[in-house]
Amino acid sequence: MKPSTYLPIDPDFFDLFRKETAKDSVKVIYFDIEKYPQLNESNGKIVKILDKSKSGQFMVFENGNEVRLDRIIVYNGRPGPAYDEYDAYALAPLTCKAGYDEEDC
């Protein structure tokens, strides 16, 4: 599957993510941009927040992992920019629409 285009995130997340760079360890759960909707996890120290002009903005870990900011579901137990998308995806089977047209409800 082709990686999704970067969606701008709320500017407040930049401040929150920069605060996380001061910590020794951060745990991030995020959507894999290559195998959506597969989830991945990254742990460790954040080295920097990197802006790749065409690809988006990334959280770079000491171990070399790069996590696109708009795909972060949870960081250190707090909701990230993609949390609402994850929540909607997880709750879809509970709606009467779960893959059906509205007429079928």
C-alpha positions as CSV (number, residue, x, y, z in Angstrom):
1,M,0.0,0.0,0.0
2,K,1.3,3.5,-0.9
3,P,2.2,5.6,2.2
4,S,-0.5,8.2,3.0
5,T,0.3,11.9,2.6
6,Y,1.3,13.8,5.7
7,L,-1.5,15.5,7.5
8,P,-0.6,18.7,9.4
9,I,-1.0,18.2,13.2
10,D,-2.1,20.5,15.9
11,P,0.8,22.9,16.8
12,D,0.4,22.0,20.5
13,F,1.7,18.5,19.7
14,F,5.1,20.0,18.7
15,D,5.5,21.5,22.1
16,L,4.5,18.3,23.8
17,F,6.8,16.2,21.6
18,R,9.7,18.6,22.3
19,K,9.2,18.1,26.0
20,E,9.4,14.3,25.4
21,T,12.9,14.8,23.9
22,A,14.2,15.7,27.4
23,K,13.2,12.3,28.8
24,D,15.5,9.2,28.8
25,S,12.8,6.9,27.3
26,V,9.6,7.4,25.4
27,K,7.2,4.7,24.2
28,V,5.3,5.5,21.0
29,I,2.6,3.4,19.3
30,Y,1.9,4.4,15.8
31,F,0.3,3.4,12.5
32,D,2.8,1.8,10.1
33,I,2.8,4.1,7.0
34,E,3.7,1.2,4.7
35,K,1.4,-1.4,6.1
36,Y,-1.7,0.6,7.3
37,P,-3.5,-0.2,9.6
38,Q,-0.8,-2.3,11.2
39,L,0.5,-0.9,14.4
40,N,4.2,-0.5,15.4
41,E,5.9,0.5,18.6
42,S,9.2,2.3,19.2
43,N,10.9,2.8,22.5
44,G,13.9,4.8,23.6
45,K,15.4,8.3,23.7
46,I,14.2,10.8,21.1
47,V,17.2,12.5,19.4
48,K,15.3,15.1,17.4
49,I,12.2,16.2,15.6
50,L,13.0,16.2,11.9
51,D,11.2,18.1,9.2
52,K,11.5,16.3,5.8
53,S,9.9,18.8,3.5
54,K,8.1,16.4,1.2
55,S,7.5,13.4,3.6
56,G,6.4,15.3,6.7
57,Q,7.8,15.6,10.2
58,F,9.4,12.7,12.1
59,M,10.3,11.8,15.6
60,V,13.8,10.3,15.4
61,F,14.9,7.8,18.1
62,E,18.5,7.1,19.2
63,N,18.1,3.5,17.8
64,G,17.5,5.0,14.3
65,N,13.7,4.6,14.2
66,E,11.8,7.4,12.5
67,V,8.1,7.8,13.3
68,R,6.0,10.2,11.3
69,L,4.3,12.6,13.8
70,D,0.8,12.5,12.2
71,R,0.8,8.6,12.6
72,I,1.4,8.6,16.4
73,I,-1.5,7.1,18.2
74,V,-0.1,7.1,21.8
75,Y,3.1,8.4,23.3
76,N,3.9,7.5,26.9
77,G,0.2,6.7,27.5
78,R,-1.1,10.0,26.1
79,P,-3.2,10.4,23.0
80,G,-1.3,11.5,19.9
81,P,-2.4,13.1,16.6
82,A,-3.7,9.8,15.1
83,Y,-5.6,8.7,18.2
84,D,-9.1,9.8,16.9
85,E,-8.4,7.9,13.6
86,Y,-7.4,4.8,15.7
87,D,-10.5,5.1,17.9
88,A,-12.8,5.4,14.9
89,Y,-11.1,2.4,13.2
90,A,-11.4,0.3,16.3
91,L,-15.0,1.2,16.9
92,A,-16.2,0.7,13.3
93,P,-17.3,-2.9,13.8
94,L,-19.7,-1.7,16.6
95,T,-21.7,0.5,14.2
96,C,-24.4,-0.7,12.0
97,K,-22.5,0.5,9.0
98,A,-19.5,-1.8,9.5
99,G,-18.7,-2.1,5.8
100,Y,-22.3,-1.8,4.6
101,D,-24.3,0.9,3.0
102,E,-26.7,3.0,5.1
103,E,-29.7,1.3,3.5
104,D,-28.6,-2.0,5.0
105,C,-28.8,-0.7,8.6
